[in-house]
C-alpha cells in the first residue's frame, strides 16, 4: 500500500510538474504573440499615417487641378485681341473687367472702312459674345476715335 501511495504521489508530482511546464510554455507563447501583435500594430499605425497623408495629398492634387482648370490665362485673351487688331488701328486705352467678362477699348482708326474691318475682325472670333460700339468722334487730324466694349465667353476666351 505504501508503494501504491508513493507511486500515486510521484505520479501526481510528475503530472503537476508537466502541467507547470506546459503552463510556462503557453505563457511564453502568449508573451511572444502579444509582442508580435504590438509590432504589427505599430507597423499598421505607420501605414495608416502614410495612407492618411496620401489621402490628403490626393485631395490637394484634386483642388490644385480644379484651380488650374479654372485658371484665367489673360495672355491667351490678349493674343486673340492682338491677332484681330488691324494695322491702321491704334489703342489709346485698354481695360479688362473680369466681372463683366469684357474688355473696354478706346482706339483711333484711319477711316470708317478700317473701323468696320476692325469691328468685323473682333466679331469673327467665336469667343466674342457681343461687341458694342459706344461712340465715334472725328478728330481734327481726320482720324476717327472710337470706344467699344467687347464681351467675351470666359470659357473660350481666357481659359486654356
DSSP file (Angstrom, degrees, kcal/mol; ACC not computed):
  #  RESIDUE AA STRUCTURE BP1 BP2  ACC     N-H-->O    O-->H-N    N-H-->O    O-->H-N    TCO  KAPPA ALPHA  PHI   PSI    X-CA   Y-CA   Z-CA
    1    1 A X     >        0   0    0      0, 0.0     4,-2.8     0, 0.0     5,-0.2   0.000 360.0 360.0 360.0 -37.3    0.0    0.0    0.0
    2    2 A X  H  >  +     0   0    0      1,-0.2     4,-2.8     2,-0.2     5,-0.2   0.886 360.0  52.2 -64.6 -35.1    2.8    2.3    0.8
    3    3 A X  H  > S+     0   0    0      2,-0.2     4,-2.5     1,-0.2    -1,-0.2   0.879 109.3  49.2 -67.6 -36.0    4.1    1.6   -2.7
    4    4 A X  H  > S+     0   0    0      2,-0.2     4,-2.7     1,-0.2    -2,-0.2   0.925 113.3  46.1 -68.8 -44.3    0.8    2.5   -4.2
    5    5 A X  H  X S+     0   0    0     -4,-2.8     4,-2.3     2,-0.2    -2,-0.2   0.908 115.4  46.3 -64.9 -42.1    0.6    5.7   -2.2
    6    6 A X  H  X S+     0   0    0     -4,-2.8     4,-2.5    -5,-0.2    -2,-0.2   0.896 113.1  50.1 -68.0 -38.9    4.1    6.7   -3.0
    7    7 A X  H  X S+     0   0    0     -4,-2.5     4,-2.6    -5,-0.2    -2,-0.2   0.916 111.7  47.8 -63.9 -43.7    3.6    5.8   -6.7
    8    8 A X  H  X S+     0   0    0     -4,-2.7     4,-2.7     2,-0.2    -2,-0.2   0.891 111.6  50.7 -65.7 -37.9    0.4    7.9   -6.8
    9    9 A X  H  X S+     0   0    0     -4,-2.3     4,-2.5     2,-0.2    -2,-0.2   0.920 112.3  46.2 -65.5 -43.1    2.2   10.8   -5.1
   10   10 A X  H  X S+     0   0    0     -4,-2.5     4,-2.5     2,-0.2    -2,-0.2   0.903 112.9  50.7 -65.2 -40.5    5.1   10.6   -7.6
   11   11 A X  H  X S+     0   0    0     -4,-2.6     4,-2.5     2,-0.2    -2,-0.2   0.916 111.2  47.6 -62.9 -43.7    2.6   10.3  -10.4
   12   12 A X  H  X S+     0   0    0     -4,-2.7     4,-2.9     1,-0.2    -2,-0.2   0.903 112.3  50.1 -64.8 -41.0    0.7   13.4   -9.2
   13   13 A X  H  X S+     0   0    0     -4,-2.5     4,-2.5     2,-0.2    -2,-0.2   0.889 111.2  48.8 -65.4 -38.3    4.0   15.3   -8.8
   14   14 A X  H  X S+     0   0    0     -4,-2.5     4,-2.6     2,-0.2    -2,-0.2   0.926 113.5  46.3 -65.9 -44.7    5.0   14.4  -12.4
   15   15 A X  H  X S+     0   0    0     -4,-2.5     4,-2.8     2,-0.2    -2,-0.2   0.915 113.6  49.0 -63.7 -43.4    1.6   15.5  -13.7
   16   16 A X  H  X S+     0   0    0     -4,-2.9     4,-2.5     2,-0.2    -2,-0.2   0.912 112.7  47.9 -63.1 -42.5    1.8   18.7  -11.7
   17   17 A X  H  X S+     0   0    0     -4,-2.5     4,-2.4     2,-0.2    -2,-0.2   0.908 112.3  49.2 -64.1 -41.7    5.3   19.4  -13.0
   18   18 A X  H  X S+     0   0    0     -4,-2.6     4,-2.7     2,-0.2    -2,-0.2   0.916 112.1  47.9 -63.4 -43.2    4.3   18.6  -16.5
   19   19 A X  H  X S+     0   0    0     -4,-2.8     4,-2.8     1,-0.2    -2,-0.2   0.893 111.0  51.6 -64.8 -37.9    1.3   21.0  -16.2
   20   20 A X  H  X S+     0   0    0     -4,-2.5     4,-2.4     2,-0.2    -2,-0.2   0.921 111.9  45.9 -65.1 -42.1    3.5   23.6  -14.7
   21   21 A X  H  X S+     0   0    0     -4,-2.4     4,-2.5     2,-0.2    -2,-0.2   0.905 113.6  49.5 -63.9 -42.7    6.0   23.3  -17.6
   22   22 A X  H  X S+     0   0    0     -4,-2.7     4,-2.6     2,-0.2    -2,-0.2   0.908 110.4  50.8 -63.0 -41.8    3.1   23.4  -20.1
   23   23 A X  H  X S+     0   0    0     -4,-2.8     4,-2.5     2,-0.2    -2,-0.2   0.916 111.0  48.0 -61.7 -44.8    1.7   26.5  -18.4
   24   24 A X  H  X S+     0   0    0     -4,-2.4     4,-2.2     2,-0.2    -1,-0.2   0.896 111.0  51.7 -63.5 -39.2    5.0   28.2  -18.6
   25   25 A X  H  X S+     0   0    0     -4,-2.5     4,-2.3     2,-0.2    -2,-0.2   0.926 111.3  46.7 -61.8 -45.9    5.4   27.3  -22.3
   26   26 A X  H  X S+     0   0    0     -4,-2.6     4,-2.6     1,-0.2    -2,-0.2   0.893 110.4  52.8 -64.2 -39.5    1.9   28.7  -23.0
   27   27 A X  H  X S+     0   0    0     -4,-2.5     4,-2.3     2,-0.2    -1,-0.2   0.895 109.8  48.9 -63.1 -39.7    2.7   31.9  -21.1
   28   28 A X  H  X S+     0   0    0     -4,-2.2     4,-2.4     2,-0.2    -2,-0.2   0.908 111.4  49.4 -65.2 -42.7    5.9   32.3  -23.2
   29   29 A X  H  X S+     0   0    0     -4,-2.3     4,-2.6     2,-0.2    -2,-0.2   0.898 111.1  49.8 -63.4 -39.9    3.9   31.7  -26.4
   30   30 A X  H  X S+     0   0    0     -4,-2.6     4,-2.7     2,-0.2    -2,-0.2   0.917 110.5  49.7 -64.8 -43.0    1.3   34.3  -25.3
   31   31 A X  H  X S+     0   0    0     -4,-2.3     4,-2.2     2,-0.2    -2,-0.2   0.912 112.4  47.7 -62.1 -42.6    4.0   36.8  -24.5
   32   32 A X  H  X S+     0   0    0     -4,-2.4     4,-2.4     2,-0.2    -2,-0.2   0.916 112.1  49.2 -63.7 -43.6    5.6   36.3  -27.9
   33   33 A X  H  X S+     0   0    0     -4,-2.6     4,-2.6     2,-0.2    -2,-0.2   0.912 110.6  50.7 -62.8 -42.3    2.2   36.6  -29.6
   34   34 A X  H  X S+     0   0    0     -4,-2.7     4,-2.5     1,-0.2    -1,-0.2   0.904 110.3  50.1 -60.7 -41.4    1.5   39.8  -27.7
   35   35 A X  H  X S+     0   0    0     -4,-2.2     4,-2.2     2,-0.2    -2,-0.2   0.905 111.2  48.2 -65.4 -40.9    4.9   41.2  -28.8
   36   36 A X  H  X S+     0   0    0     -4,-2.4     4,-2.7     2,-0.2    -2,-0.2   0.896 111.0  51.0 -64.4 -40.8    4.2   40.3  -32.4
   37   37 A X  H  X S+     0   0    0     -4,-2.6     4,-2.6     2,-0.2    -2,-0.2   0.917 110.0  50.0 -62.5 -43.2    0.7   41.9  -32.2
   38   38 A X  H  X S+     0   0    0     -4,-2.5     4,-2.0     2,-0.2    -2,-0.2   0.914 111.5  48.5 -61.7 -43.2    2.3   45.1  -30.8
   39   39 A X  H  X S+     0   0    0     -4,-2.2     4,-2.2     1,-0.2    -2,-0.2   0.923 112.3  48.3 -63.0 -44.6    4.9   45.2  -33.6
   40   40 A X  H  X S+     0   0    0     -4,-2.7     4,-2.7     1,-0.2    -2,-0.2   0.882 109.8  52.3 -64.0 -38.9    2.2   44.7  -36.3
   41   41 A X  H  X S+     0   0    0     -4,-2.6     4,-2.7     2,-0.2    -1,-0.2   0.885 108.6  50.8 -65.8 -37.9    0.0   47.4  -34.8
   42   42 A X  H  X S+     0   0    0     -4,-2.0     4,-2.3     2,-0.2    -2,-0.2   0.932 112.4  46.4 -63.0 -44.9    3.0   49.8  -34.8
   43   43 A X  H  X S+     0   0    0     -4,-2.2     4,-2.3     1,-0.2    -2,-0.2   0.909 112.8  50.2 -62.6 -41.7    3.6   49.0  -38.5
   44   44 A X  H  X S+     0   0    0     -4,-2.7     4,-2.6     2,-0.2    -2,-0.2   0.895 109.1  51.3 -63.6 -41.5   -0.1   49.3  -39.2
   45   45 A X  H  X S+     0   0    0     -4,-2.7     4,-2.4     2,-0.2    -1,-0.2   0.903 109.7  49.9 -63.5 -40.8   -0.2   52.7  -37.5
   46   46 A X  H  X S+     0   0    0     -4,-2.3     4,-2.1     1,-0.2    -2,-0.2   0.915 112.7  47.1 -62.3 -41.8    2.7   53.9  -39.6
   47   47 A X  H  X S+     0   0    0     -4,-2.3     4,-2.7     2,-0.2    -2,-0.2   0.868 110.0  53.1 -67.2 -36.3    0.9   52.7  -42.7
   48   48 A X  H  X S+     0   0    0     -4,-2.6     4,-2.8     2,-0.2    -2,-0.2   0.910 108.7  49.8 -64.2 -41.9   -2.3   54.4  -41.6
   49   49 A X  H  X S+     0   0    0     -4,-2.4     4,-2.3     2,-0.2    -2,-0.2   0.923 112.6  47.1 -61.7 -43.3   -0.4   57.7  -41.2
   50   50 A X  H  X S+     0   0    0     -4,-2.1     4,-2.3     2,-0.2    -2,-0.2   0.905 112.0  50.5 -63.7 -41.2    1.1   57.2  -44.6
   51   51 A X  H  X S+     0   0    0     -4,-2.7     4,-2.4     2,-0.2    -2,-0.2   0.908 110.0  49.8 -63.9 -42.1   -2.4   56.4  -46.0
   52   52 A X  H  X S+     0   0    0     -4,-2.8     4,-2.5     2,-0.2    -1,-0.2   0.901 110.5  50.3 -63.2 -40.5   -3.9   59.5  -44.4
   53   53 A X  H  X S+     0   0    0     -4,-2.3     4,-2.6     1,-0.2    -1,-0.2   0.892 110.5  50.1 -63.9 -38.5   -1.1   61.6  -45.9
   54   54 A X  H  X S+     0   0    0     -4,-2.3     4,-2.6     2,-0.2    -2,-0.2   0.886 109.6  50.5 -66.5 -38.6   -1.8   60.1  -49.3
   55   55 A X  H  X S+     0   0    0     -4,-2.4     4,-2.1     2,-0.2    -2,-0.2   0.923 112.1  47.3 -63.8 -43.7   -5.5   60.8  -49.0
   56   56 A X  H  X S+     0   0    0     -4,-2.5     4,-2.5     1,-0.2    -2,-0.2   0.919 112.2  50.2 -62.5 -43.5   -4.7   64.4  -48.0
   57   57 A X  H  X S+     0   0    0     -4,-2.6     4,-2.6     1,-0.2    -2,-0.2   0.903 108.8  51.8 -61.6 -42.0   -2.3   64.7  -51.0
   58   58 A X  H  X S+     0   0    0     -4,-2.6     4,-2.1     2,-0.2    -1,-0.2   0.899 110.9  48.1 -62.5 -40.2   -4.9   63.3  -53.3
   59   59 A X  H  X S+     0   0    0     -4,-2.1     4,-2.4     2,-0.2    -2,-0.2   0.914 111.8  49.5 -65.6 -42.3   -7.4   65.9  -52.1
   60   60 A X  H  X S+     0   0    0     -4,-2.5     4,-2.7     1,-0.2    -2,-0.2   0.892 110.4  50.2 -64.1 -39.5   -4.8   68.7  -52.5
   61   61 A X  H  X S+     0   0    0     -4,-2.6     4,-2.7     2,-0.2    -1,-0.2   0.903 110.0  51.2 -64.8 -40.2   -4.0   67.5  -56.0
   62   62 A X  H  X S+     0   0    0     -4,-2.1     4,-2.1     2,-0.2    -2,-0.2   0.916 112.0  46.0 -62.2 -43.0   -7.7   67.5  -56.9
   63   63 A X  H  X S+     0   0    0     -4,-2.4     4,-2.4     2,-0.2    -2,-0.2   0.919 113.6  49.0 -65.5 -43.7   -8.1   71.0  -55.6
   64   64 A X  H  X S+     0   0    0     -4,-2.7     4,-2.6     1,-0.2     5,-0.2   0.902 110.3  51.1 -63.7 -41.1   -5.0   72.2  -57.4
   65   65 A X  H  X S+     0   0    0     -4,-2.7     4,-2.4     1,-0.2    -1,-0.2   0.912 110.1  49.6 -61.7 -42.6   -6.2   70.5  -60.7
   66   66 A X  H  X S+     0   0    0     -4,-2.1     4,-2.0     2,-0.2    -2,-0.2   0.907 110.8  50.1 -63.7 -41.7   -9.5   72.3  -60.3
   67   67 A X  H  < S+     0   0    0     -4,-2.4     4,-0.4     1,-0.2    -2,-0.2   0.923 112.7  46.4 -61.9 -44.4   -7.8   75.6  -59.8
   68   68 A X  H >< S+     0   0    0     -4,-2.6     3,-0.7     1,-0.2    -1,-0.2   0.866 110.0  54.1 -66.7 -35.1   -5.6   75.1  -62.8
   69   69 A X  H 3< S+     0   0    0     -4,-2.4    -1,-0.2     1,-0.2    -2,-0.2   0.888 115.8  38.7 -64.8 -38.2   -8.6   74.1  -64.9
   70   70 A X  T 3< S+     0   0    0     -4,-2.0    -1,-0.2    -5,-0.2    -2,-0.2   0.364  89.1 128.1 -93.7   5.3  -10.4   77.3  -64.0
   71   71 A X    <   -     0   0    0     -3,-0.7     2,-0.5    -4,-0.4    89,-0.5  -0.321  59.1-126.7 -64.8 142.8   -7.3   79.5  -64.2
   72   72 A X        -     0   0    0     87,-0.1     2,-0.9    88,-0.1    87,-0.2  -0.804  14.5-158.6 -94.4 126.9   -7.6   82.5  -66.3
   73   73 A X    >>  +     0   0    0     85,-3.5     4,-1.4    -2,-0.5     3,-0.7  -0.823  12.1 178.7-105.6  91.7   -5.0   83.0  -69.0
   74   74 A X  H 3> S+     0   0    0     -2,-0.9     4,-3.0     1,-0.2     5,-0.3   0.857  79.6  63.0 -61.8 -34.1   -5.0   86.7  -69.8
   75   75 A X  H 3> S+     0   0    0      1,-0.2     4,-2.1     2,-0.2    -1,-0.2   0.862 100.4  52.9 -61.0 -34.3   -2.2   86.2  -72.3
   76   76 A X  H <> S+     0   0    0     -3,-0.7     4,-1.5    82,-0.3    -1,-0.2   0.937 112.4  43.8 -65.7 -45.7   -4.5   83.9  -74.3
   77   77 A X  H  X S+     0   0    0     -4,-1.4     4,-2.1     1,-0.2    -2,-0.2   0.905 113.7  50.6 -65.0 -41.7   -7.2   86.6  -74.5
   78   78 A X  H  X S+     0   0    0     -4,-3.0     4,-2.6     1,-0.2    -1,-0.2   0.862 107.1  53.6 -67.0 -34.7   -4.7   89.3  -75.2
   79   79 A X  H  X S+     0   0    0     -4,-2.1     4,-2.4    -5,-0.3    -1,-0.2   0.855 107.4  52.1 -68.2 -32.2   -3.1   87.4  -78.0
   80   80 A X  H  X S+     0   0    0     -4,-1.5     4,-1.4     2,-0.2    -2,-0.2   0.920 111.0  47.0 -66.7 -42.5   -6.6   86.9  -79.6
   81   81 A X  H  X S+     0   0    0     -4,-2.1     4,-0.8     1,-0.2     3,-0.2   0.929 113.1  49.9 -62.4 -43.9   -7.2   90.7  -79.4
   82   82 A X  H >< S+     0   0    0     -4,-2.6     3,-0.8     1,-0.2    -2,-0.2   0.908 109.0  50.6 -62.4 -42.8   -3.7   91.3  -80.9
   83   83 A X  H 3< S+     0   0    0     -4,-2.4    -1,-0.2     1,-0.2    -2,-0.2   0.783 112.0  48.2 -68.5 -24.9   -4.3   88.9  -83.7
   84   84 A X  H 3< S+     0   0    0     -4,-1.4    -1,-0.2    -3,-0.2     2,-0.2   0.574  86.5 113.1 -88.4  -9.1   -7.6   90.6  -84.6
   85   85 A X    <<  -     0   0    0     -3,-0.8     2,-0.1    -4,-0.8    33,-0.0  -0.459  65.2-132.5 -71.3 128.1   -6.1   94.1  -84.5
   86   86 A X    >   -     0   0    0     -2,-0.2     3,-1.5     1,-0.1    -1,-0.1  -0.464  17.5-120.6 -76.5 151.2   -6.0   95.9  -87.8
   87   87 A X  T 3  S+     0   0    0      1,-0.3    -1,-0.1    -2,-0.1    -2,-0.1   0.785 110.4  52.2 -66.7 -27.4   -2.7   97.6  -88.8
   88   88 A X  T 3  S+     0   0    0     26,-0.1    22,-0.8     2,-0.0     2,-0.5   0.155  92.3  91.6 -96.6  19.3   -4.3  101.1  -89.0
   89   89 A X  E <   -A  109   0A   0     -3,-1.5     2,-0.4    20,-0.2    20,-0.2  -0.954  55.1-168.2-116.1 132.2   -5.9  101.0  -85.6
   90   90 A X  E     -A  108   0A   0     18,-2.6    18,-2.9    -2,-0.5     2,-0.4  -0.972  17.8-132.5-120.7 133.1   -4.1  102.3  -82.5
   91   91 A X  E     -A  107   0A   0     -2,-0.4    16,-0.3    16,-0.2     3,-0.1  -0.682  20.1-179.8 -82.3 131.9   -5.3  101.7  -79.0
   92   92 A X  E    S+     0   0A   0     14,-3.5     2,-0.3     1,-0.4    15,-0.2   0.791  75.8   0.3 -92.5 -41.0   -5.4  104.7  -76.7
   93   93 A X  E     -A  106   0A   0     13,-2.1    13,-2.5     2,-0.0    -1,-0.4  -0.992  61.4-172.6-148.0 154.0   -6.6  102.8  -73.7
   94   94 A X  E     +A  105   0A   0     -2,-0.3     2,-0.3    11,-0.2    11,-0.2  -0.973   9.9 171.0-149.1 127.0   -7.5   99.2  -72.9
   95   95 A X  E     -A  104   0A   0      9,-2.4     9,-3.1    -2,-0.3     2,-0.4  -0.988  18.7-147.4-140.7 151.5   -9.0   97.7  -69.8
   96   96 A X  E     -A  103   0A   0     -2,-0.3     2,-0.5     7,-0.2     7,-0.2  -0.950   4.8-167.7-119.3 138.0  -10.4   94.4  -68.8
   97   97 A X  E  >> -A  102   0A   0      5,-3.1     5,-2.0    -2,-0.4     4,-1.0  -0.908   0.7-172.9-125.5 101.3  -13.3   93.8  -66.4
   98   98 A X  T  45S+     0   0    0     -2,-0.5     3,-0.4     1,-0.2    -1,-0.1   0.874  83.7  59.1 -64.2 -37.6  -13.5   90.1  -65.4
   99   99 A X  T  45S+     0   0    0      1,-0.3    -1,-0.2     2,-0.1    -2,-0.0   0.863 115.5  35.3 -60.1 -36.1  -16.8   90.5  -63.5
  100  100 A X  T  45S-     0   0    0     -3,-0.4    -1,-0.3     2,-0.2    -2,-0.2   0.542 106.9-130.1 -89.9  -9.1  -18.5   91.8  -66.7
  101  101 A X  T  <5 +     0   0    0     -4,-1.0    51,-2.5    -3,-0.4     2,-0.3   0.963  67.3 116.4  54.4  55.7  -16.4   89.4  -68.9
  102  102 A X  E   < -AB  97 151A   0     -5,-2.0    -5,-3.1    49,-0.2     2,-0.4  -0.972  59.4-139.2-148.9 161.0  -15.4   92.3  -71.1
  103  103 A X  E     -AB  96 150A   0     47,-2.5    47,-3.0    -2,-0.3     2,-0.5  -0.937  16.6-150.8-114.6 144.4  -12.7   94.5  -72.5
  104  104 A X  E     -AB  95 149A   0     -9,-3.1    -9,-2.4    -2,-0.4     2,-0.4  -0.980  17.6-171.9-116.5 129.4  -13.2   98.2  -73.0
  105  105 A X  E     -AB  94 148A   0     43,-2.8    43,-2.6    -2,-0.5     2,-0.5  -0.972  18.5-170.4-127.0 133.1  -11.2   99.8  -75.8
  106  106 A X  E     +AB  93 147A   0    -13,-2.5   -14,-3.5    -2,-0.4   -13,-2.1  -0.995  32.4 159.2-116.0 123.4  -10.6  103.4  -76.8
  107  107 A X  E     -AB  91 146A   0     39,-2.7    39,-2.7    -2,-0.5     2,-0.4  -0.864  37.9-126.0-142.4 170.3   -8.8  103.5  -80.1
  108  108 A X  E     -AB  90 145A   0    -18,-2.9   -18,-2.6    -2,-0.3     2,-0.3  -0.975  23.5-171.3-123.4 135.9   -8.1  105.6  -83.2
  109  109 A X  E     -AB  89 144A   0     35,-3.1    35,-3.0    -2,-0.4   -20,-0.2  -0.899  28.6-129.8-125.2 153.6   -8.8  104.5  -86.7
  110  110 A X  S    S-     0   0    0    -22,-0.8     2,-0.3    -2,-0.3    -1,-0.1   0.901  83.5 -21.3 -68.3 -41.6   -7.8  106.0  -90.1
  111  111 A X  S  > S-     0   0    0     32,-0.1     4,-2.1   -23,-0.1    -1,-0.2  -0.917  72.7 -85.5-158.1 179.3  -11.3  105.9  -91.5
  112  112 A X  H  > S+     0   0    0     -2,-0.3     4,-2.8     1,-0.2     5,-0.2   0.844 121.4  57.2 -66.8 -33.4  -14.7  104.2  -91.3
  113  113 A X  H  > S+     0   0    0      2,-0.2     4,-2.4     1,-0.2    -1,-0.2   0.927 109.0  45.5 -63.9 -44.1  -13.7  101.3  -93.5
  114  114 A X  H  > S+     0   0    0      2,-0.2     4,-2.5     1,-0.2    -1,-0.2   0.897 112.3  52.3 -65.0 -40.0  -10.8  100.4  -91.2
  115  115 A X  H  X S+     0   0    0     -4,-2.1     4,-2.5     2,-0.2    -2,-0.2   0.926 110.3  47.8 -60.7 -45.0  -13.2  100.8  -88.2
  116  116 A X  H  X S+     0   0    0     -4,-2.8     4,-2.4     1,-0.2    -2,-0.2   0.905 111.6  50.1 -63.8 -41.4  -15.7   98.4  -89.8
  117  117 A X  H  X S+     0   0    0     -4,-2.4     4,-2.3     2,-0.2    -1,-0.2   0.896 110.4  51.1 -62.5 -39.5  -12.9   95.9  -90.6
  118  118 A X  H  X S+     0   0    0     -4,-2.5     4,-2.0     2,-0.2    -2,-0.2   0.937 111.3  46.0 -64.2 -46.2  -11.7   96.1  -87.0
  119  119 A X  H  X S+     0   0    0     -4,-2.5     4,-2.3     1,-0.2    -1,-0.2   0.898 112.9  50.9 -63.2 -39.8  -15.2   95.5  -85.6
  120  120 A X  H  X S+     0   0    0     -4,-2.4     4,-1.8     1,-0.2    -1,-0.2   0.876 107.7  53.5 -65.0 -37.6  -15.7   92.6  -88.1
  121  121 A X  H  X S+     0   0    0     -4,-2.3     4,-0.6     2,-0.2    -1,-0.2   0.895 110.5  46.9 -65.3 -39.4  -12.3   91.1  -87.0
  122  122 A X  H >< S+     0   0    0     -4,-2.0     3,-1.0     1,-0.2     6,-0.2   0.934 113.3  47.7 -65.8 -45.2  -13.4   91.2  -83.4
  123  123 A X  H 3< S+     0   0    0     -4,-2.3    -2,-0.2     1,-0.2    -1,-0.2   0.777  99.3  69.1 -68.5 -26.5  -16.8   89.7  -84.1
  124  124 A X  H 3< S+     0   0    0     -4,-1.8     2,-0.4    -5,-0.2    -1,-0.2   0.754  78.9  91.4 -65.7 -23.5  -15.3   86.9  -86.3
  125  125 A X  S X< S-     0   0    0     -3,-1.0     3,-1.7    -4,-0.6   -45,-0.0  -0.617  74.0-145.5 -75.0 125.1  -13.7   85.3  -83.2
  126  126 A X  T 3  S+     0   0    0     -2,-0.4    -1,-0.1     1,-0.3    31,-0.1   0.626  95.8  65.1 -69.3 -11.7  -16.2   82.7  -81.8
  127  127 A X  T 3  S+     0   0    0     29,-0.1    26,-3.3    25,-0.1     2,-0.6   0.557  81.9  90.4 -86.5  -7.0  -15.1   83.5  -78.3
  128  128 A X  E <   -C  152   0A   0     -3,-1.7    24,-0.3    24,-0.2     3,-0.1  -0.803  53.6-177.3 -88.7 120.5  -16.5   87.1  -78.6
  129  129 A X  E     -     0   0A   0     22,-2.1     2,-0.3    -2,-0.6    23,-0.2   0.870  64.3  -2.3 -85.2 -39.4  -20.2   87.1  -77.4
  130  130 A X  E     -C  151   0A   0     21,-1.7    21,-3.0     2,-0.0     2,-0.4  -0.995  53.7-157.2-154.0 152.3  -21.0   90.7  -78.1
  131  131 A X  E     -C  150   0A   0     -2,-0.3     2,-0.5    19,-0.2    19,-0.2  -0.996   9.6-167.9-135.7 128.3  -19.5   93.9  -79.3
  132  132 A X  E     -C  149   0A   0     17,-2.8    17,-2.7    -2,-0.4     2,-0.8  -0.973  11.5-153.8-120.9 125.2  -20.8   97.4  -78.6
  133  133 A X  E     -C  148   0A   0     -2,-0.5    15,-0.2    15,-0.2     3,-0.1  -0.871  14.2-174.9 -95.1 110.1  -19.6  100.5  -80.4
  134  134 A X  E     -     0   0A   0     13,-2.3     2,-0.3    -2,-0.8    -1,-0.2   0.950  57.2 -24.2 -76.6 -50.4  -20.2  103.3  -77.8
  135  135 A X  E     -C  147   0A   0     12,-0.9    12,-1.8     2,-0.0     2,-0.4  -0.992  46.3-147.7-159.0 160.1  -19.3  106.3  -79.9
  136  136 A X  E     -C  146   0A   0     -2,-0.3     2,-0.4    10,-0.2    10,-0.2  -0.998  17.9-174.2-132.4 127.8  -17.3  107.5  -82.8
  137  137 A X  E     -C  145   0A   0      8,-3.3     8,-3.3    -2,-0.4     2,-0.5  -0.958  22.0-130.8-123.5 141.2  -15.7  111.0  -82.9
  138  138 A X  E     -C  144   0A   0     -2,-0.4     6,-0.2     6,-0.2     2,-0.1  -0.795  24.8-146.7 -89.5 128.4  -13.9  112.7  -85.8
  139  139 A X    >   -     0   0    0      4,-3.1     3,-1.9    -2,-0.5    -1,-0.0  -0.472  26.9-107.4 -89.1 164.2  -10.5  114.2  -84.7
  140  140 A X  T 3  S+     0   0    0      1,-0.3    -1,-0.1    -2,-0.1    -2,-0.0   0.750 119.9  62.0 -63.9 -22.6   -9.1  117.4  -86.2
  141  141 A X  T 3  S-     0   0    0      2,-0.1    -1,-0.3     1,-0.0     3,-0.1   0.551 119.8-109.9 -78.4  -7.2   -6.5  115.1  -88.0
  142  142 A X  S <  S+     0   0    0     -3,-1.9    -2,-0.1     1,-0.4     2,-0.1   0.286  80.6 123.2  94.3  -9.5   -9.3  113.4  -89.9
  143  143 A X        -     0   0    0     -5,-0.1    -4,-3.1   -32,-0.1     2,-0.5  -0.359  61.4-117.7 -80.0 165.9   -8.9  110.2  -87.9
  144  144 A X  E     -BC 109 138A   0    -35,-3.0   -35,-3.1    -6,-0.2     2,-0.5  -0.895  16.8-158.2-109.3 132.5  -11.7  108.5  -86.0
  145  145 A X  E     +BC 108 137A   0     -8,-3.3    -8,-3.3    -2,-0.5     2,-0.3  -0.928  22.5 175.0-105.5 131.8  -11.7  108.0  -82.3
  146  146 A X  E     -BC 107 136A   0    -39,-2.7   -39,-2.7    -2,-0.5     2,-0.4  -0.961  24.8-147.8-139.1 155.7  -14.0  105.2  -81.0
  147  147 A X  E     +BC 106 135A   0    -12,-1.8   -13,-2.3    -2,-0.3   -12,-0.9  -0.970  22.9 175.8-119.8 136.0  -14.9  103.4  -77.9
  148  148 A X  E     -BC 105 133A   0    -43,-2.6   -43,-2.8    -2,-0.4     2,-0.5  -0.985  23.4-146.2-141.3 152.3  -16.0   99.8  -77.9
  149  149 A X  E     -BC 104 132A   0    -17,-2.7   -17,-2.8    -2,-0.3     2,-0.6  -0.983  14.2-161.8-118.7 124.7  -16.9   97.2  -75.3
  150  150 A X  E     -BC 103 131A   0    -47,-3.0   -47,-2.5    -2,-0.5     2,-0.5  -0.928   3.1-161.7-110.6 114.7  -16.0   93.6  -76.2
  151  151 A X  E     -BC 102 130A   0    -21,-3.0   -22,-2.1    -2,-0.6   -21,-1.7  -0.835  15.0-166.5 -97.5 133.2  -17.9   90.9  -74.2
  152  152 A X  E     - C   0 128A   0    -51,-2.5     2,-0.8    -2,-0.5   -24,-0.2  -0.796  29.3-113.3-120.8 158.8  -16.3   87.5  -74.3
  153  153 A X    >>  -     0   0    0    -26,-3.3     4,-3.0    -2,-0.3     3,-0.8  -0.829  28.4-151.6 -87.5 110.2  -17.1   83.9  -73.4
  154  154 A X  H 3>>S+     0   0    0     -2,-0.8     4,-1.6     1,-0.3     5,-1.0   0.840  90.9  55.4 -56.2 -38.7  -14.8   83.3  -70.5
  155  155 A X  H 345S+     0   0    0      1,-0.2    -1,-0.3     3,-0.2     4,-0.1   0.864 119.9  30.5 -65.2 -35.9  -14.6   79.5  -71.2
  156  156 A X  H <45S+     0   0    0     -3,-0.8    -2,-0.2   -29,-0.2    -1,-0.2   0.791 124.9  43.2 -91.4 -30.1  -13.4   80.0  -74.8
  157  157 A X  H  <5S+     0   0    0     -4,-3.0    -3,-0.2   -30,-0.2   -77,-0.2   0.906 124.5  17.7 -89.0 -44.3  -11.5   83.3  -74.5
  158  158 A X  T  <5S+     0   0    0     -4,-1.6   -85,-3.5    -5,-0.3     2,-0.3   0.623 101.9  83.8-110.4 -15.9   -9.4   83.2  -71.3
  159  159 A X      <       0   0    0     -5,-1.0   -87,-0.1   -87,-0.2   -89,-0.1  -0.688 360.0 360.0 -99.5 147.9   -9.1   79.6  -70.2
  160  160 A X              0   0    0    -89,-0.5    -1,-0.1    -2,-0.3   -90,-0.1   0.461 360.0 360.0 -80.1 360.0   -6.6   77.1  -71.6
